[in-house]
Amino acid sequence: MQPRMKNPVFTLPGTREALLQVAKATEDRGVPRATLEFVHVRAGQINGCAVCVDMHCRALKKLGESDIRIFAISVWRETPYYTDAERAALALAEAATRLCDRANAVPDEVWQEASRHYSEEALAALVAAIALANLWNRLNVTTQQLTGDHVAQYI
């Protein structure tokens, strides 16, 4: 497979910098860095974005996360490896990534569970991180960006 084009963030001036600013705004807002990385991996898995899955799994490894927690993200509901707060974040990430899969895209129960674990500022950061993950996924998947060892430079 070959990329269809260079990633748009490297073609449109200021785009990459703007997206990195959004990512920076989500940090240190009450959501642990590892949780944000898990959210990025899960959205990438759902959307079939190899670049994001690879990059954010590498970031989790760099943060000291265990292999089992990294490998089991796609089946987080069926494993004992995640905290209740992480589970709430992953459920919110799945709902917000699969918006067209049900009439009530983000059910109240999912939102309420997330709000039990995170403050309003942390929820805002989590929602922004999920939206950003989905934006990166769409850029990468649409243009068929390839993953590989080069993604390590971005973590």
VEXZADREN-995869 format. One line per field, with one value per atom (N, C-alpha, C): residue in three letters; atom name; y, z, x. Coordinates in Angstrom, 1 decimal. Each point is the difference from the previous one (the first is absolute). Layout:
type <- [ALA,...]
atom <- [CA,...]
c2 <- [Y,...]
c3 <- [Z,...]
c1 <- [X,...]
//
This chain:
type <- [MET,MET,MET,GLN,GLN,GLN,PRO,PRO,PRO,ARG,ARG,ARG,MET,MET,MET,LYS,LYS,LYS,ASN,ASN,ASN,PRO,PRO,PRO,VAL,VAL,VAL,PHE,PHE,PHE,THR,THR,THR,LEU,LEU,LEU,PRO,PRO,PRO,GLY,GLY,GLY,THR,THR,THR,ARG,ARG,ARG,GLU,GLU,GLU,ALA,ALA,ALA,LEU,LEU,LEU,LEU,LEU,LEU,GLN,GLN,GLN,VAL,VAL,VAL,ALA,ALA,ALA,LYS,LYS,LYS,ALA,ALA,ALA,THR,THR,THR,GLU,GLU,GLU,ASP,ASP,ASP,ARG,ARG,ARG,GLY,GLY,GLY,VAL,VAL,VAL,PRO,PRO,PRO,ARG,ARG,ARG,ALA,ALA,ALA,THR,THR,THR,LEU,LEU,LEU,GLU,GLU,GLU,PHE,PHE,PHE,VAL,VAL,VAL,HIS,HIS,HIS,VAL,VAL,VAL,ARG,ARG,ARG,ALA,ALA,ALA,GLY,GLY,GLY,GLN,GLN,GLN,ILE,ILE,ILE,ASN,ASN,ASN,GLY,GLY,GLY,CYS,CYS,CYS,ALA,ALA,ALA,VAL,VAL,VAL,CYS,CYS,CYS,VAL,VAL,VAL,ASP,ASP,ASP,MET,MET,MET,HIS,HIS,HIS,CYS,CYS,CYS,ARG,ARG,ARG,ALA,ALA,ALA,LEU,LEU,LEU,LYS,LYS,LYS,LYS,LYS,LYS,LEU,LEU,LEU,GLY,GLY,GLY,GLU,GLU,GLU,SER,SER,SER,ASP,ASP,ASP,ILE,ILE,ILE,ARG,ARG,ARG,ILE,ILE,ILE,PHE,PHE,PHE,ALA,ALA,ALA,ILE,ILE,ILE,SER,SER,SER,VAL,VAL,VAL,TRP,TRP,TRP,ARG,ARG,ARG,GLU,GLU,GLU,THR,THR,THR,PRO,PRO,PRO,TYR,TYR,TYR,TYR,TYR,TYR,THR,THR,THR,ASP,ASP,ASP,ALA,ALA,ALA,GLU,GLU,GLU,ARG,ARG,ARG,ALA,ALA,ALA,ALA,ALA,ALA,LEU,LEU,LEU,ALA,ALA,ALA,LEU,LEU,LEU,ALA,ALA,ALA,GLU,GLU,GLU,ALA,ALA,ALA,ALA,ALA,ALA,THR,THR,THR,ARG,ARG,ARG,LEU,LEU,LEU,CYS,CYS,CYS,ASP,ASP,ASP,ARG,ARG,ARG,ALA,ALA,ALA,ASN,ASN,ASN,ALA,ALA,ALA,VAL,VAL,VAL,PRO,PRO,PRO,ASP,ASP,ASP,GLU,GLU,GLU,VAL,VAL,VAL,TRP,TRP,TRP,GLN,GLN,GLN,GLU,GLU,GLU,ALA,ALA,ALA,SER,SER,SER,ARG,ARG,ARG,HIS,HIS,HIS,TYR,TYR,TYR,SER,SER,SER,GLU,GLU,GLU,GLU,GLU,GLU,ALA,ALA,ALA,LEU,LEU,LEU,ALA,ALA,ALA,ALA,ALA,ALA,LEU,LEU,LEU,VAL,VAL,VAL,ALA,ALA,ALA,ALA,ALA,ALA,ILE,ILE,ILE,ALA,ALA,ALA,LEU,LEU,LEU,ALA,ALA,ALA,ASN,ASN,ASN,LEU,LEU,LEU,TRP,TRP,TRP,ASN,ASN,ASN,ARG,ARG,ARG,LEU,LEU,LEU,ASN,ASN,ASN,VAL,VAL,VAL,THR,THR,THR,THR,THR,THR,GLN,GLN,GLN,GLN,GLN,GLN,LEU,LEU,LEU,THR,THR,THR,GLY,GLY,GLY,ASP,ASP,ASP,HIS,HIS,HIS,VAL,VAL,VAL,ALA,ALA,ALA,GLN,GLN,GLN,TYR,TYR,TYR,ILE,ILE,ILE]
atom <- [N,CA,C,N,CA,C,N,CA,C,N,CA,C,N,CA,C,N,CA,C,N,CA,C,N,CA,C,N,CA,C,N,CA,C,N,CA,C,N,CA,C,N,CA,C,N,CA,C,N,CA,C,N,CA,C,N,CA,C,N,CA,C,N,CA,C,N,CA,C,N,CA,C,N,CA,C,N,CA,C,N,CA,C,N,CA,C,N,CA,C,N,CA,C,N,CA,C,N,CA,C,N,CA,C,N,CA,C,N,CA,C,N,CA,C,N,CA,C,N,CA,C,N,CA,C,N,CA,C,N,CA,C,N,CA,C,N,CA,C,N,CA,C,N,CA,C,N,CA,C,N,CA,C,N,CA,C,N,CA,C,N,CA,C,N,CA,C,N,CA,C,N,CA,C,N,CA,C,N,CA,C,N,CA,C,N,CA,C,N,CA,C,N,CA,C,N,CA,C,N,CA,C,N,CA,C,N,CA,C,N,CA,C,N,CA,C,N,CA,C,N,CA,C,N,CA,C,N,CA,C,N,CA,C,N,CA,C,N,CA,C,N,CA,C,N,CA,C,N,CA,C,N,CA,C,N,CA,C,N,CA,C,N,CA,C,N,CA,C,N,CA,C,N,CA,C,N,CA,C,N,CA,C,N,CA,C,N,CA,C,N,CA,C,N,CA,C,N,CA,C,N,CA,C,N,CA,C,N,CA,C,N,CA,C,N,CA,C,N,CA,C,N,CA,C,N,CA,C,N,CA,C,N,CA,C,N,CA,C,N,CA,C,N,CA,C,N,CA,C,N,CA,C,N,CA,C,N,CA,C,N,CA,C,N,CA,C,N,CA,C,N,CA,C,N,CA,C,N,CA,C,N,CA,C,N,CA,C,N,CA,C,N,CA,C,N,CA,C,N,CA,C,N,CA,C,N,CA,C,N,CA,C,N,CA,C,N,CA,C,N,CA,C,N,CA,C,N,CA,C,N,CA,C,N,CA,C,N,CA,C,N,CA,C,N,CA,C,N,CA,C,N,CA,C,N,CA,C,N,CA,C,N,CA,C,N,CA,C,N,CA,C,N,CA,C,N,CA,C,N,CA,C,N,CA,C,N,CA,C,N,CA,C,N,CA,C,N,CA,C,N,CA,C,N,CA,C,N,CA,C,N,CA,C,N,CA,C,N,CA,C,N,CA,C,N,CA,C,N,CA,C,N,CA,C,N,CA,C,N,CA,C]
c2 <- [-1.2,1.2,1.2,1.0,1.3,1.1,1.0,1.1,0.7,0.5,0.6,1.4,0.6,1.3,0.2,1.0,0.4,0.4,-0.3,0.3,1.5,0.3,1.4,1.0,-0.5,0.9,0.4,-0.6,0.4,0.8,0.1,0.7,1.4,0.0,1.3,0.7,1.2,0.7,0.3,-0.3,0.3,-1.1,-1.0,-1.0,-0.9,-0.5,-0.9,0.7,1.3,0.8,0.2,0.2,0.3,-1.3,-1.2,-1.2,-0.4,0.4,-0.3,0.9,1.2,1.0,-0.6,-0.6,-0.6,-1.1,-0.9,-1.1,0.6,1.0,0.6,0.5,0.5,0.6,-1.1,-1.3,-1.1,-0.5,0.3,-0.5,0.7,-0.7,0.6,0.6,-0.6,0.5,-1.0,-0.9,-1.0,-1.4,-0.2,-1.3,-0.5,-1.1,-0.5,-0.2,0.3,-0.1,-1.4,-1.0,-1.4,-0.2,0.6,-0.1,0.7,1.1,0.7,-0.9,-0.6,-0.9,-1.2,-0.6,-1.1,0.4,1.2,0.5,0.1,0.5,0.2,-1.4,-1.0,-1.3,-0.6,0.1,-0.6,0.6,1.4,0.6,-0.4,-0.2,-0.4,-1.4,-0.9,-1.4,0.0,0.8,0.0,0.5,1.1,0.6,-0.6,-1.0,-0.7,0.9,0.8,0.9,-0.7,-0.6,-0.7,1.0,1.2,0.9,0.4,0.3,0.4,-1.2,-1.2,-1.1,-0.2,-0.1,-0.2,1.1,1.3,1.1,0.1,-0.2,0.1,-1.2,-1.2,-1.2,0.2,0.6,0.3,1.0,1.0,1.0,-0.6,-0.9,-0.7,-0.8,-0.7,-0.7,0.9,1.1,1.0,0.6,0.0,0.4,-1.0,-1.2,-1.1,-1.0,0.2,-0.9,-1.5,-0.9,-1.4,-0.5,-1.0,-0.5,-0.5,-0.6,-0.6,1.1,1.2,1.1,0.6,0.0,0.5,-0.9,-1.3,-1.0,-0.2,0.2,-0.3,1.2,1.1,1.2,-0.4,-0.7,-0.3,-0.8,-0.7,-0.8,0.4,1.3,0.6,-0.4,-0.2,-0.4,-1.4,-0.8,-1.4,-0.3,1.0,-0.2,0.7,-0.4,0.7,1.1,0.4,0.8,1.5,0.5,1.4,0.5,1.2,0.6,0.4,0.3,0.4,1.4,0.8,1.3,-0.2,-0.9,-0.4,-0.6,-0.9,-0.6,1.1,0.9,1.1,0.8,0.3,0.7,-0.8,-1.3,-0.8,-0.1,-0.2,0.0,1.3,1.1,1.3,0.1,-0.5,0.1,-0.9,-1.2,-0.8,0.6,0.5,0.6,1.3,0.8,1.2,-0.3,-1.1,-0.4,-0.7,-0.7,-0.7,0.8,1.2,0.9,-0.5,-0.6,-0.4,-1.4,-0.7,-1.4,-0.1,1.1,-0.1,1.4,0.0,1.2,1.0,-0.5,0.8,-0.3,0.8,-0.4,-0.1,0.9,-0.1,-0.1,-1.2,-0.2,0.7,0.5,0.6,-0.8,-1.3,-0.8,0.1,0.0,0.1,1.4,1.0,1.4,0.1,-0.5,0.0,-0.7,-1.2,-0.7,0.7,0.6,0.8,1.2,0.6,1.2,-0.3,-1.3,-0.4,-0.1,-0.1,-0.2,1.3,0.9,1.1,1.3,1.1,1.3,0.5,1.2,0.5,0.4,0.5,0.3,-1.3,-1.0,-1.3,-0.6,0.1,-0.5,0.8,1.3,0.8,-0.4,-0.3,-0.5,-1.4,-0.8,-1.4,0.1,0.8,0.1,0.6,1.0,0.6,-1.0,-0.8,-1.0,-1.1,-0.4,-1.0,0.6,1.2,0.7,0.1,0.4,0.1,-1.3,-1.1,-1.3,-0.4,0.3,-0.3,0.8,1.3,0.8,-0.6,-0.3,-0.6,-1.3,-0.8,-1.3,0.3,1.0,0.2,0.6,0.8,0.5,-1.2,-0.8,-1.1,-1.1,-0.4,-1.1,0.4,1.2,0.5,0.1,0.4,0.2,-1.2,-1.1,-1.3,0.2,0.7,0.2,-1.3,-0.2,-1.2,0.1,-1.0,0.0,-0.7,0.1,-0.6,0.7,-0.3,0.5,1.5,0.6,1.5,0.7,-0.7,0.6,0.3,-0.7,0.2,1.4,0.7,1.4,1.0,-0.5,0.9,-0.2,-0.9,-0.2,0.6]
c3 <- [0.0,0.0,0.0,-0.7,0.0,0.4,0.7,0.4,-1.3,0.1,-1.1,-0.2,1.0,0.0,1.3,0.1,1.3,1.0,1.2,1.0,-0.1,-0.1,-0.1,1.0,1.2,1.1,-0.4,-1.0,-0.4,-1.3,-0.6,-1.2,0.3,0.9,0.3,1.1,-0.3,1.0,1.3,1.1,1.3,0.6,-0.9,0.5,1.1,-0.2,0.9,1.4,-0.1,1.2,0.8,-0.8,0.7,0.7,-0.7,0.6,1.2,0.0,1.1,1.2,-0.3,1.0,0.7,-0.8,0.6,0.9,-0.4,0.8,1.3,-0.1,1.2,1.0,-0.5,0.8,0.8,-0.5,0.8,1.1,0.0,1.0,1.3,1.1,1.3,0.4,-0.4,0.3,0.9,0.5,0.9,-0.6,-1.2,-0.6,-0.1,0.6,-0.1,-1.4,-0.3,-1.3,-0.6,0.8,-0.5,-0.5,0.8,-0.4,-1.4,-0.2,-1.3,-1.1,0.3,-1.0,-0.3,1.1,-0.3,-0.8,0.2,-0.8,-1.5,-0.2,-1.4,-0.6,0.7,-0.6,-0.3,0.9,-0.2,-1.2,-0.1,-1.2,-1.3,0.1,-1.2,-0.4,1.0,-0.3,-0.6,0.5,-0.6,-1.4,-0.3,-1.3,-0.9,0.4,-0.9,-0.3,0.9,-0.2,0.6,-0.9,0.5,0.5,-0.5,0.4,1.5,0.3,1.4,1.0,-0.4,0.8,0.4,-1.0,0.1,0.9,-0.3,0.7,1.4,0.3,1.4,0.8,-0.6,0.8,0.3,-0.9,0.4,1.1,0.0,1.0,1.4,0.0,1.2,0.5,-0.8,0.4,0.6,-0.6,0.4,1.4,0.3,1.3,1.0,-0.4,1.0,0.1,-0.9,0.1,-0.4,0.6,-0.2,-1.3,-0.6,-1.3,0.1,1.1,0.0,0.0,0.6,-0.1,-1.4,-0.6,-1.4,-1.0,0.2,-0.9,0.1,1.2,0.3,-0.2,-0.5,-0.1,-0.8,-1.1,-0.8,0.7,1.1,0.7,1.5,0.2,1.3,0.9,-0.6,0.9,0.6,-0.7,0.4,0.8,0.4,0.8,1.3,0.9,1.3,0.1,-1.1,0.0,0.0,0.0,0.0,1.2,0.4,1.1,-0.4,0.9,-0.3,-0.8,0.3,-0.7,-1.4,-0.2,-1.4,-0.8,0.7,-0.7,-0.5,0.9,-0.3,-1.2,0.0,-1.2,-1.2,0.0,-1.2,-0.5,0.9,-0.4,-0.7,0.5,-0.6,-1.4,0.0,-1.3,-1.1,0.4,-0.9,-0.5,0.9,-0.4,-0.9,0.4,-0.8,-1.3,-0.1,-1.3,-0.9,0.5,-0.7,0.0,-0.4,0.1,-0.8,-1.1,-0.8,0.3,1.0,0.3,0.7,0.6,0.8,0.0,0.3,0.0,1.0,1.2,1.1,0.0,-0.8,-0.2,1.3,0.9,1.2,1.1,0.4,1.0,1.3,0.7,1.3,1.0,0.0,0.9,-0.2,-1.2,-0.3,0.5,-0.3,0.4,1.6,0.6,1.4,0.7,-0.5,0.5,-0.1,-1.2,-0.2,1.0,0.2,0.9,1.4,0.4,1.4,0.2,-1.0,0.2,-0.4,-0.8,-0.5,0.3,0.3,0.2,-1.4,0.0,-1.2,-0.9,0.5,-0.8,-0.5,0.8,-0.5,-1.1,0.2,-1.0,-1.3,0.1,-1.2,-0.7,0.8,-0.6,-0.6,0.6,-0.5,-1.3,0.0,-1.3,-1.1,0.3,-1.0,-0.5,0.9,-0.4,-0.9,0.3,-0.8,-1.4,0.0,-1.3,-0.8,0.6,-0.6,-0.6,0.8,-0.4,-1.3,0.0,-1.2,-1.2,0.2,-1.1,-0.6,0.9,-0.5,-0.7,0.5,-0.6,-1.4,-0.2,-1.3,-1.0,0.5,-0.9,-0.5,1.0,-0.3,-0.9,0.4,-0.8,-1.4,-0.1,-1.3,-1.0,0.5,-0.9,0.1,0.6,0.1,0.5,1.2,0.5,0.6,-0.2,0.5,1.3,0.8,1.3,-0.1,1.0,0.1,1.0,0.1,1.0,0.0,-1.1,-0.1,1.0,0.4,0.9,1.4,0.3,1.3,0.2,-1.0,0.1,0.4,0.0,0.3,1.5,0.7,1.4,1.0]
c1 <- [0.8,-0.8,0.9,-0.5,0.7,-0.9,0.5,-0.9,-0.6,-1.2,-0.6,0.6,0.5,0.6,0.7,0.8,0.6,-1.1,0.1,-1.0,-0.4,-1.3,-0.4,0.6,0.3,0.6,1.4,0.6,1.4,-0.1,-1.2,-0.3,-0.6,-1.0,-0.7,0.8,0.6,0.7,-0.8,0.6,-0.6,-0.9,-0.3,-1.0,0.6,1.2,0.6,0.2,0.5,0.2,-1.3,-1.1,-1.3,-0.5,0.2,-0.4,0.8,1.3,0.9,-0.4,-0.5,-0.4,-1.3,-0.9,-1.2,0.4,1.0,0.5,0.6,0.8,0.6,-1.0,-1.1,-1.1,-0.7,0.1,-0.7,0.9,1.2,1.0,-0.2,0.3,0.0,-1.3,-1.1,-1.4,-0.8,0.7,-0.6,-0.2,0.4,0.0,1.4,0.3,1.4,0.5,1.2,0.6,-0.3,0.2,-0.2,-1.5,-0.9,-1.4,-0.3,0.6,-0.1,0.6,1.1,0.6,-0.8,-0.6,-0.9,-1.2,-0.5,-1.2,0.5,1.2,0.4,0.2,0.5,0.1,-1.3,-1.0,-1.3,-0.7,0.1,-0.6,0.7,1.3,0.7,-0.3,-0.3,-0.4,-1.3,-1.0,-1.3,0.0,0.8,0.1,1.0,0.7,1.0,1.2,0.4,1.2,1.2,0.8,1.2,1.0,0.1,1.0,-0.3,-1.3,-0.3,0.1,-0.4,0.1,1.5,0.8,1.4,0.6,-0.2,0.6,-0.4,-1.3,-0.4,0.3,0.1,0.5,1.4,0.8,1.4,0.1,-0.9,0.0,-0.4,-1.0,-0.3,1.2,0.7,1.2,1.0,0.2,0.9,-0.4,-1.3,-0.5,0.2,0.4,0.2,-1.2,-1.0,-1.2,0.5,-0.7,0.3,-0.5,0.6,-0.4,-1.4,-0.4,-1.4,-1.1,0.3,-1.0,0.0,1.1,0.1,-0.7,0.3,-0.5,-1.5,-0.6,-1.4,-0.9,0.4,-0.8,-1.3,0.1,-1.2,-1.0,0.4,-1.0,0.0,0.1,0.1,-1.2,-1.2,-1.2,0.2,0.7,0.1,1.2,0.8,1.2,0.0,0.8,0.1,1.1,0.5,1.3,-0.2,-1.2,-0.2,-0.9,0.3,-0.7,-1.4,-0.8,-1.4,0.1,0.9,0.1,0.5,0.9,0.5,-1.1,-0.8,-1.1,-1.1,-0.2,-0.9,0.5,1.3,0.6,-0.1,0.3,-0.1,-1.4,-1.0,-1.4,-0.4,0.4,-0.3,0.7,1.3,0.7,-0.7,-0.4,-0.7,-1.3,-0.8,-1.3,0.2,1.0,0.2,0.7,0.6,0.6,-1.0,-0.9,-1.1,-1.3,0.1,-1.2,-1.2,0.2,-1.2,-0.5,0.6,-0.4,-1.3,-0.5,-1.3,-0.6,-1.3,-0.8,0.6,0.2,0.5,1.5,0.8,1.4,0.8,-0.1,0.7,-1.1,-0.3,-1.1,0.3,-1.1,0.2,0.8,-0.2,0.7,1.5,0.4,1.5,0.5,-0.8,0.4,0.1,-1.1,-0.1,1.2,0.3,1.1,1.4,0.2,1.2,0.0,-1.2,0.0,0.2,-0.2,0.2,1.5,0.8,1.5,0.8,-0.6,0.7,-0.7,0.7,-0.5,-0.5,-0.6,-0.5,1.2,1.1,1.2,0.6,0.1,0.5,-0.9,-1.3,-0.9,0.2,0.2,0.2,1.3,1.0,1.3,-0.2,-0.8,-0.2,-0.8,-1.0,-0.8,0.8,0.8,0.9,1.0,0.6,0.9,-0.6,-1.2,-0.7,-0.3,-0.5,-0.2,1.3,1.1,1.2,0.5,-0.1,0.4,-0.8,-1.3,-0.8,0.4,0.4,0.5,1.3,0.9,1.3,-0.3,-0.9,-0.4,-0.5,-0.9,-0.6,1.1,0.9,1.0,0.9,0.4,0.9,-0.6,-1.2,-0.7,-0.4,-0.5,-0.4,1.1,1.2,1.2,0.9,-0.5,0.8,1.4,0.1,1.4,0.5,1.3,0.6,0.6,0.0,0.7,1.3,0.8,1.3,0.8,1.3,0.9,0.0,-0.3,0.1,-1.0,-1.1,-0.9,0.6,1.1,0.6,0.5,0.3,0.5,-1.1,-1.3,-1.1,-0.5,0.6,-0.5,1.0]
//
